[in-house]
Amino acid sequence: MRQMIALRTMMRSSIQIAGALLVGLVLLLSATGDGLAQGGSKKLSGYLVDKACSARVAKSDDPQTAASKHTRKCALMENCKASCYGLYSDGKFYELDEKGCELAKAALEKSAKESGAVFEVEGKVDGSKIAVSSLSESK
């Protein structure tokens, strides 16, 4: 009888410790890797696409490849410039804030590549939006 009580006590303690470790692990993961993707400063690399064309690019079989083929000429058309820009990075579209849109427009105007130019964007990511602190064409 005493052995059963001792065994139950040990099992309860083990379950409590495992639960505490699980909670700690969840908190650690949310504060590191995913925390950067949700509000921390992050550096992304990819292709600039205007928002007017982003839906068409997203519907393609391979959005990242479609984004790489999006032309500078298209991105700088008046209606495309007015729609603002986003960055396709690893198949995901990140919408740039107002500062990022101005930097993207200037970088596209300066770029010598008609398509396929890779850009580096640094800023605070919040879901699918990024508050841009810097934007430049990769060398």
N, C-alpha and C positions, 0 to 999 in steps of 0.2 A: 504494500500500500504506500509506504513512504517513497519507494522507488518511482511509483507512478506520479506522485505529487511532485517529486523532484524533476521528473522527465517533463511534466506539463509546464513547470516553472521555467525550465531551460528552453522549451519550445516557444513559450510566450516571449521570453527575452530575445531569442533569435529572430522572431518575427518583428519585434519592435526595432531591433538593430537594422534589419534588412529594410524596413520601411523608412527609417531615418536616412540610411545610405541612399536609397532611391530618391528621396526628396532632395538630398544634397546634390546628387548627380544631376537632377533636372535643373536645379538652380544654377549649378556650375555651367551647364551647357547653354542655358538661356543668357548667361552673363558673358560668355565668350563668343564662340563662332556665330551663333544666330544673333547675338547682340550687335555685332558689327553690321549685319545685314539689315538691322532694324534701328537705325538712328546713329550708329557710330560712323566715324570717317572711314571711307573705303575707296580704294583705287580700282577703277574698272577700265577695261580695254575693249574696244569694239568699233562698230560702224555707226556713223551719224545718219539718221533718217528723219525727214520731216514728218510731223504728225499726220499731215494730209495723206501721205503714202504709207504710213506705218501699218494700217489695217490690211492693205493689199500684201505687204511684205509678210505680215503675220499669218495670212491665209495660205502662203506657199508651203510646199512640202518640207522645205528646209529654210526657215526664216533667216538664219544666220548667213547662209549663202546668198539668199535673195538680198539681204541688207548689204552685203559686200558688192553687189552688182548695181545698187542704187546709185544713180549718177549725181555728180556735183552740180551739173547743169539743172537737173530737175529740182534738187534741194534748194537751189538759189532762185527758182522762179518765184514771182511775187506772192502767189497764193500759198506756195509751200513755205516760204520764209515767214509769212504771216501766221502760219499754223504752229510755229515753233518747232523744236527738235527733240529727239530722244536718241538714246544710244542702245544699239543691239549688242549685248555682251553675253556670251554663252547661251544664245538662243532666247534671251529674255530682253524685253524692251523696257528701258528705264526712261521715264519722262523727265526732261531737264527743266529746272526752274527758270525764271526770267533771266537771271544772270547767265545761266548756262546756255540759254538760247542765243544771247548776244555773243558769247564767246564762241559758240558753235558756228554762228553765221560768219564771224570774222575768220575763224580757222578754215572754214570751207572756201571763203573768198581767197584766202592766202594759199591754199593747197594747190599743188601742181598736178595732182592726180585727178582724173576724170571719174574714176570709181575705184573702190577697193582700198581707199585710205583708212588706216587704222588710227583711232584717236584714244588718248588716255584722258580719263575724266576722274577727278578726285572730288569727293564731297560726302555729305551725310545722306545715307540711303534710308528711306522710309517706305517700305513696301516696294512699289514700282516707281517711286519718284526719287529724284536725287537733287539735293540742294548743292549746287556746284561751287567748289572753291577754286578749282583750276581745270583747264581743258587745253590740250595741245595735241598736235599730230605726232604720232610715233615716228621715229627716225628709221 
